[in-house]
Amino acid sequence: MERLNTKLYLRNCYILKENERLRKKAQLLNQENQALLSELRQKQKLANSSATSNPNPSIPDLNTSPPTPKMAPPSAGQHPC
């Protein structure tokens, strides 16, 4: 019984260490993501302010829905499927 408890205790310690390592990695990835998002927004603002002749921004707004494609009517004699 004591051997099993020791084994479980060591496994628990390993899981706790691994959890802490993954938590730190997640924090770093989140910080990197926030920095990249900030950089993207700054570039988008610059592109929007400098693109007076081009109404389409060079960096798309990822928060908007994608445009729906316009479908041409099917030609005579052709089935849509």
C-alpha positions in Angstrom: 0.0 0.0 0.0 2.8 2.4 0.9 4.5 1.6 -2.4 1.3 2.5 -4.3 1.0 5.7 -2.4 4.6 6.7 -3.2 4.1 5.9 -6.8 0.9 7.9 -7.0 2.5 10.8 -5.1 5.4 10.9 -7.6 3.0 10.8 -10.5 1.0 13.6 -9.0 4.2 15.7 -8.6 5.1 15.1 -12.2 1.6 16.2 -13.4 1.8 19.3 -11.3 5.2 20.2 -12.8 4.0 19.5 -16.3 0.9 21.6 -15.6 3.0 24.6 -14.5 5.2 24.2 -17.5 2.2 24.2 -19.8 0.6 27.2 -18.0 3.8 29.2 -18.5 4.0 28.3 -22.1 0.3 29.3 -22.6 1.1 32.6 -21.0 4.0 33.3 -23.3 1.9 32.3 -26.4 -0.9 34.6 -25.2 1.5 37.5 -24.8 3.0 36.8 -28.3 -0.5 36.6 -29.7 -1.5 39.9 -28.1 1.7 41.6 -29.5 1.1 40.3 -33.0 -2.5 41.4 -32.9 -1.5 44.9 -31.8 1.1 45.0 -34.6 -1.5 43.9 -37.1 -4.0 46.5 -35.9 -1.3 49.3 -36.2 -0.5 48.2 -39.7 -4.1 48.1 -40.6 -4.6 51.6 -39.3 -1.6 52.8 -41.3 -2.9 51.1 -44.4 -6.4 52.5 -44.0 -5.1 56.1 -43.5 -2.7 56.0 -46.4 -4.9 54.2 -48.9 -7.1 57.0 -50.1 -7.1 55.8 -53.7 -7.5 52.1 -52.7 -10.7 51.6 -50.6 -9.7 48.0 -49.8 -7.3 47.7 -46.9 -4.2 45.6 -47.5 -4.8 43.8 -44.3 -8.3 42.3 -44.0 -10.4 42.9 -40.8 -10.5 39.5 -39.2 -13.5 40.5 -37.1 -15.9 40.9 -40.0 -17.7 38.1 -41.9 -16.2 37.0 -45.2 -18.0 38.3 -48.3 -20.4 35.9 -49.8 -19.6 34.9 -53.4 -22.0 35.9 -56.0 -23.2 32.9 -58.1 -23.8 33.3 -61.8 -27.2 31.9 -63.0 -26.8 28.5 -64.5 -26.5 28.4 -68.3 -29.4 27.0 -70.3 -29.3 23.2 -70.4 -27.0 22.9 -67.5 -28.0 21.7 -64.1 -26.7 23.5 -61.0 -25.6 20.2 -59.4 
